Every structure is written in C-alpha cells, then in structure tokens.
C-alpha cells in the first residue's frame, strides 16, 4: 500500500532536513514530493577548497543527506533512515554560487531503498551537472536503534 505524503509530514521533513551539521553546512530543503527532494546550498567561502572549487565533501554530504530525506517521505513516521552505502562520481569541478541537489528514490522496498542524487552547480553561464551519486538506505523502526538526544 502506497503511503500518502501529507502536507503536515512534508512540512515536518522540510524543517527536519536542516538540523545539526546540515544546518551548519547551510543546506535547505526546497521542494518535496513523495520519494523526491530538491535541496539548495548558497555557497560561501567556507565551502571551498584550496583551489576555490566547492569541496567534494560538501557535494557528497549534500547528495547523501538529500537522498536520505527523499527516502524519509516513503517510510512510516516511526521509522528512521540510515545510509548503508553510497557511491559518488564527480563529473567536473563545481565553482558557482549555488548548488542544487535533486534526489529521487529509484527502489522502495521493505527495509532497503535505493536513491539517486544529482548535484548541479549554478554558474553565471548556466547550470552544470557536477556529481551523481547512488545511495543505498535502510529503513529501521526507531525502537530497534538507540536514538541519541543531545541536551
């Protein structure tokens, strides 16, 4: 049975997307659909490496996290999503002022979901695909994992 992505759940996931380390990075969820999420990063100096390109770690984190939250839209509210594997190909250096990540779930199953993320660099002369990732995720009931609460 296909789960509906309610407006309430969509608002929650969009807000929940940008917490902790991800908030420090500056990633924002901008468009949600069932099994799909688009995120955005306004690139700052801190996101760049020694040659002024956007750091590969920033791009990889964005691809992984955005796929995870695309998967969250497909599982019950009492489940958590954990990445169990991901592979990323960097197609060309990113150097623009904004990154856009588009993630969609290709396979939804019982516990294992497979997602695809594409990261685009928005430049003065247009938008370029700079990375593509395949992300394997696990849906797990929250009672089976230790939820860590920070005070």
Number of C-alpha atoms within 10 A of each C-alpha: 3 7 10 11 16 12 11 8 14 17 11 11 18 17 13 15 20 17 13 9 9 16 12 9 19 16 25 22 20 13 13 20 15 18 22 24 26 22 24 20 20 15 20 13 10 11 19 17 13 7 8 14 14 24 17 17 12 19 26 21 14 28 29 25 22 30 34 31 26 27 31 27 23 22 24 12 11 10 17 21 21 16 17 11 12 16 13 18 12 15 12 11 16 25 19 21 15 17 26 25 27 21 31 24 26 15 14 16 12 10 12 17 23 21 25 24 28 23 26 22 25 20 14 8 7 9 14 18 18 19 22 22 21 22 26 22 25 20 23 18 15 13 10 9 10 7 9 6 5 4 3
